[in-house]
Amino acid sequence: MTSLAPVPHTSGADPGLRASDADPGLRASDADRDRVAGVPAEALATGRLTSVEHADRLEATYNSVTVGELAPIIRDLPEATPAAGRSPLR
């Protein structure tokens, strides 16, 4: 499912991904979910999560409706390292 219209973000950070001033009730976009999904993926690759924990978090990520539901999924994980030439996840 894709968004009908993009919602501008004026805080300078992706909403709900660790931005304390973001509205947790704001609906998450596919791009928000994809950015969050990258964090547990890197945590799995570096041994911070088991494959079961990763699968659980990935399922929760793609079932999330709001950015408030996304934040707890990655709260205890370090930020993912961006690939060369790509912007940071948060």
URHUMO-V818413 format. One record per run of one state. SS is the DSSP state (A for helix, B for strand, O for the rest). FROM is the first residue (numbers start at 1). TO is the last residue. If there is no record, write none. Layout:
ss: <SS/SS>
from: <FROM/FROM>
to: <TO/TO>
This chain:
ss: <O/B/O/A/O/A/O/B/A/O>
from: <1/27/28/30/46/51/64/66/67/75>
to: <26/27/29/45/50/63/65/66/74/90>
